[in-house]
Amino acid sequence: MLTGMASTSSTSVIIIGAGQSGLAAARTAADSGLTPVVLESSDRPAGSWPQYYESLKLFSPAQYSSFPGTPFPGDPDGYPVRDQVASYIERYANTLDVEIRTNTRVTAVETAGEGFAVHTEHGDTLSAAGVVAASGSFSNPYRPQLPGQERFTGEVLHVADYRSPDRYAGKRVIVVGAGNSAIQVGYELGQVASTTLATRAPITFTPQRKLGKDLHYWLKVTKLDLLPPAWLARLFHTTLVIDTGRYQSAVEAGRPDRRPMFSALDGSDVIWSDGTREPVDTILLATGYRPSLGYLAGLGALDADGMPRHESGISTTHPGLVYLGLEFQRSFSSNTLRGVHRDAEFVIPPLAAHVSKAATTIA
């Protein structure tokens, strides 16, 4: 159920964000007897998916990329692309019997008695006994300051700003990063531009299919998908790039090539670690994201780096505040379509208990 802007009102739970995490929270909250209202900053309940680069393709098959009870349409062994995922999430939103208010950006959350006051950019205020912060990270890309960047005359942008390779044809491009997005974008840029992947360590490729089964099948049957972050850190000491063989072959062929991270920028040049220089048109940062939680800054719920203070998604500073969609919140699959519902089922019950207690206290 979609609506427009909010007005001053009260509800049991406010969910900030109508992407996969917010919708998983809405479904679980409604099933728990709560009255959730979902606030979404964009004009459709599809999260950040419509804003990603055009060629984005999931590394997990459709059968491992869906909400419980709502299979992803099409070939279960196929790998959905950006627009298919956005449409799937939007269709799922339309099946929920909850209120979703689009074009409603949250600017601040404050405490108000036993609950919270949620303020929007339109000047509206909503009161709630509980808040679910499910706003993702796409709007908060991590942009490290590169040595000499202030003197660089070329373009420096983040992969969040990248849409397609068309305007880079014939140019010299450096992609900084060694993760899946860096490789996927670097690969397509390598077809039209002189492209290099600049990384601090060699790229670690892992086969997308093993013994005829997709990697995600093995993650499920071995239960690695459910391991807590501390265990994952012990098992994987580097970022793994999921590959059919295409990406590794392209890197070995030099389209794109891979080099150790450059030491500095100077004027129009990149200075490589061996001291050589060359002019570069564009530096593309595939350096990840940080949780987009600026609206909680005045609440005291974040640490000095803007990261949430929480245990497995439950705030350690404010009863009635929970998080969903944080990377490795509780497991490898925490911020994925296939896994976020498990985290929702973990954080919503204590939230419901808080809402019930607050209602009893007020009564």
C-alpha positions in Angstrom: 0.0 0.0 0.0 1.8 3.1 -1.3 1.1 6.7 -0.2 2.8 10.0 -0.7 4.2 12.4 2.0 3.8 11.8 5.7 1.9 14.0 8.1 2.2 14.4 11.9 1.0 11.1 13.3 1.7 8.2 15.6 2.4 4.5 14.8 3.9 1.5 16.6 7.0 1.1 14.4 8.7 3.3 11.8 10.8 1.4 9.2 13.3 3.6 7.4 13.9 2.3 3.9 11.8 0.3 1.5 14.5 -1.8 0.0 14.9 -5.6 0.7 15.8 -5.0 4.3 12.9 -2.6 5.1 10.4 -4.9 3.4 11.7 -7.9 5.2 11.2 -5.9 8.4 7.7 -4.8 7.4 6.6 -8.4 6.7 8.0 -9.7 10.0 6.7 -6.7 12.0 3.1 -7.1 10.6 3.2 -10.9 11.3 4.2 -10.0 14.9 1.2 -7.9 15.4 2.9 -4.5 15.0 1.7 -1.6 12.8 4.6 -0.7 10.7 4.9 2.4 8.5 7.7 2.3 5.9 9.4 5.5 4.9 11.2 5.5 1.5 13.2 8.5 0.2 12.8 7.5 -3.5 9.7 7.4 -5.6 9.4 3.6 -5.6 9.8 0.8 -3.0 12.8 -0.9 -4.7 15.7 0.2 -2.5 18.9 1.3 -4.2 18.7 -1.2 -7.1 17.4 1.2 -9.7 20.5 3.4 -9.1 23.2 0.8 -9.6 25.2 0.5 -12.8 23.3 -0.7 -15.8 25.0 -4.0 -16.3 24.9 -5.2 -12.7 24.2 -8.9 -12.5 23.7 -10.9 -9.3 26.4 -13.4 -8.4 23.7 -15.6 -6.9 21.1 -17.5 -9.0 17.4 -16.6 -8.8 16.6 -19.5 -6.6 19.0 -18.1 -4.0 17.9 -14.5 -4.4 14.4 -14.2 -3.2 12.2 -13.6 -0.2 10.6 -16.6 1.6 7.4 -17.6 -0.1 8.0 -15.4 -3.2 10.2 -17.2 -5.7 12.1 -15.0 -8.1 10.4 -15.4 -11.5 12.1 -17.0 -14.5 14.9 -19.5 -14.7 15.8 -20.5 -11.1 19.4 -21.1 -12.3 19.6 -17.8 -14.0 21.4 -14.7 -12.6 19.0 -11.7 -12.4 20.1 -8.3 -13.6 19.6 -4.9 -12.0 16.2 -4.0 -13.4 14.8 -7.5 -12.8 15.8 -7.3 -9.1 14.3 -3.8 -8.7 11.0 -4.9 -10.3 10.9 -8.1 -8.1 11.3 -6.0 -4.9 8.7 -3.6 -6.0 6.2 -6.4 -6.8 6.9 -7.9 -3.4 6.2 -4.5 -1.7 2.8 -4.4 -3.4 1.9 -7.8 -1.8 2.4 -6.5 1.8 -0.5 -5.2 3.8 1.5 -2.3 5.3 1.7 1.4 4.6 4.7 2.5 2.5 5.3 6.2 2.1 7.5 7.1 -0.9 9.3 10.4 -1.5 9.7 10.6 2.3 13.3 11.1 3.4 14.1 10.9 7.1 16.3 13.7 8.3 16.5 13.0 12.1 15.4 10.6 14.8 15.0 11.8 18.4 13.9 10.2 21.6 10.4 11.2 22.7 9.4 9.7 26.1 9.4 5.9 25.8 9.6 6.1 22.0 10.9 8.2 19.1 10.1 11.2 17.0 11.0 10.7 13.3 11.4 13.9 11.3 11.3 14.1 7.5 12.6 16.6 5.0 9.1 17.9 4.4 8.9 19.1 8.0 6.6 16.3 9.2 7.0 14.4 12.4 5.9 10.9 13.2 5.9 9.4 16.7 6.7 5.7 17.1 7.4 3.3 19.9 10.1 1.6 17.8 12.4 2.3 14.8 14.0 -0.1 12.3 16.9 1.5 10.5 17.0 -0.3 7.2 18.3 2.4 4.9 21.2 0.5 3.4 24.5 2.1 2.4 24.3 3.1 -1.3 23.8 6.8 -0.4 27.0 6.7 1.7 29.8 5.5 -0.6 33.3 5.3 1.0 35.6 7.7 -0.8 39.2 7.4 0.6 41.3 10.5 0.1 44.1 9.4 -2.3 47.6 10.9 -1.9 47.9 13.9 -4.2 44.2 13.9 -5.1 43.9 17.6 -4.5 46.4 18.2 -7.3 44.9 15.6 -9.7 43.4 17.2 -12.8 41.5 14.1 -14.0 38.2 12.7 -12.7 37.8 10.8 -9.4 34.4 9.2 -8.9 32.9 6.3 -7.0 31.3 3.3 -8.5 28.1 4.6 -7.0 28.3 7.3 -9.7 29.0 4.9 -12.5 26.3 3.8 -14.9 27.8 2.4 -18.2 31.1 2.3 -20.0 30.0 4.4 -23.0 31.5 7.8 -22.0 34.9 6.2 -21.1 35.6 4.7 -24.6 39.2 5.3 -25.6 40.2 6.8 -22.3 42.7 5.7 -19.6 40.9 4.5 -16.5 42.1 3.1 -13.2 39.6 1.1 -11.1 40.6 1.0 -7.4 39.4 -2.2 -5.7 39.5 -6.0 -5.8 35.9 -7.0 -5.0 33.1 -8.2 -7.2 31.9 -4.8 -8.3 35.5 -3.7 -9.1 36.0 -6.7 -11.3 32.6 -6.5 -13.0 33.0 -2.8 -13.8 36.7 -3.2 -14.7 35.8 -6.0 -17.1 33.3 -4.0 -19.1 35.4 -0.9 -19.1 38.3 -3.0 -20.4 36.3 -3.7 -23.5 36.2 0.0 -24.5 39.0 1.7 -22.6 42.6 1.1 -21.5 41.7 -0.1 -18.0 43.8 -1.2 -15.0 42.7 -2.6 -11.7 44.8 -1.1 -8.9 44.7 -3.4 -5.8 46.8 -3.8 -2.6 46.9 -7.5 -3.0 46.5 -10.0 -5.8 42.8 -10.7 -6.8 41.4 -13.9 -5.4 39.0 -15.6 -7.8 36.7 -18.5 -6.8 34.7 -20.6 -9.2 31.0 -19.7 -9.5 30.2 -23.3 -10.0 31.8 -26.3 -8.4 30.9 -29.9 -9.2 28.0 -28.7 -11.4 26.5 -26.6 -8.6 26.5 -22.9 -8.0 28.6 -21.7 -5.1 25.5 -20.6 -3.2 24.3 -24.2 -3.2 27.4 -25.1 -1.3 27.1 -22.2 1.0 23.6 -23.4 1.9 24.4 -27.1 2.3 27.5 -26.5 4.4 25.7 -23.7 6.4 28.6 -21.3 5.7 25.9 -18.8 4.8 24.9 -18.8 8.5 28.3 -18.4 10.1 28.7 -15.4 12.4 31.1 -12.6 11.2 33.9 -13.7 13.6 34.0 -17.2 12.1 33.9 -15.7 8.5 37.0 -13.6 9.3 38.9 -16.7 10.3 37.9 -18.6 7.2 38.3 -15.8 4.6 41.3 -13.5 4.9 40.7 -11.8 1.6 37.8 -10.7 -0.6 36.7 -13.5 -3.0 35.7 -12.6 -6.5 33.0 -15.0 -7.9 33.9 -15.9 -11.4 32.9 -18.2 -14.2 36.4 -18.0 -15.6 35.6 -15.0 -17.8 37.0 -12.3 -15.4 40.2 -14.1 -14.5 40.9 -14.8 -18.2 40.3 -11.1 -19.0 42.7 -10.0 -16.3 45.3 -12.5 -17.5 44.9 -11.1 -21.0 45.3 -7.5 -19.7 41.7 -6.3 -20.4 41.8 -5.0 -17.7 45.3 -5.6 -16.4 46.1 -5.6 -12.6 48.8 -3.6 -10.9 49.8 -3.0 -7.3 48.1 0.1 -5.9 49.6 3.4 -7.1 51.5 5.6 -4.6 50.2 9.0 -5.5 48.4 11.3 -8.0 50.2 14.4 -9.4 48.6 16.7 -11.9 47.3 14.6 -14.8 49.4 11.6 -13.8 49.3 8.5 -11.7 52.6 7.6 -10.0 52.9 3.8 -9.8 54.6 2.0 -6.9 57.7 1.5 -9.1 58.0 5.3 -9.6 56.8 5.3 -13.2 54.2 7.9 -14.2 51.4 8.0 -16.8 48.5 10.4 -17.6 45.1 9.1 -16.5 41.6 10.4 -17.4 39.5 8.7 -14.6 40.0 7.1 -11.3 37.0 5.0 -10.4 36.8 4.0 -6.7 35.2 0.6 -6.0 36.0 1.0 -2.4 32.7 0.0 -0.8 30.1 1.7 1.3 29.3 2.6 4.9 25.9 2.4 6.5 23.7 5.4 5.6 22.6 6.4 9.1 23.2 10.1 9.2 19.7 10.6 10.5 20.7 8.9 13.8 23.8 11.2 14.4 22.0 13.4 16.9 20.5 10.4 18.7 23.9 9.2 20.1 23.3 5.8 18.5 26.5 5.9 16.4 30.2 5.7 17.2 32.7 8.3 16.1 33.0 6.8 12.7 29.3 6.9 12.1 28.9 3.1 12.6 25.9 1.8 14.6 26.4 0.6 18.2 24.7 -2.7 18.2 24.8 -6.4 18.9 23.5 -8.5 16.0 21.3 -5.6 14.9 19.9 -4.7 18.2 20.9 -1.2 19.4 23.1 -1.2 22.5 22.3 2.5 23.2 18.5 2.8 22.6 15.8 0.2 23.5 13.3 0.1 20.6 15.9 0.8 17.9 17.1 -2.1 15.7 19.0 -2.3 12.4 18.6 -4.5 9.3 20.8 -4.8 6.2 24.2 -4.2 7.8 27.0 -6.1 6.1 27.8 -9.2 8.1 25.2 -8.1 10.7 24.8 -11.7 11.8 26.1 -13.8 8.9 27.6 -13.8 5.4 24.1 -13.4 3.9 22.8 -10.7 6.3 22.4 -7.9 3.7 21.2 -10.1 0.8 17.8 -11.0 -0.6 18.2 -14.6 0.5 19.3 -13.8 4.1 17.9 -10.6 5.4 14.6 -12.3 6.5 16.6 -14.3 9.0 17.9 -11.2 10.6 14.4 -9.7 10.6 13.1 -12.7 12.5 15.9 -12.1 15.0 15.5 -8.3 15.7 11.7 -7.9 15.4 10.6 -10.0 18.4 12.6 -7.9 21.0 11.4 -4.8 19.2 7.8 -6.1 19.5 8.4 -6.8 23.2 9.7 -3.2 23.7 6.6 -1.8 21.9 4.3 -3.8 24.1 6.1 -2.7 27.2 6.0 0.9 26.1 2.3 0.7 25.5 1.7 -0.8 28.9 3.8 1.9 30.5 1.8 4.7 28.7 -1.5 3.1 29.6 
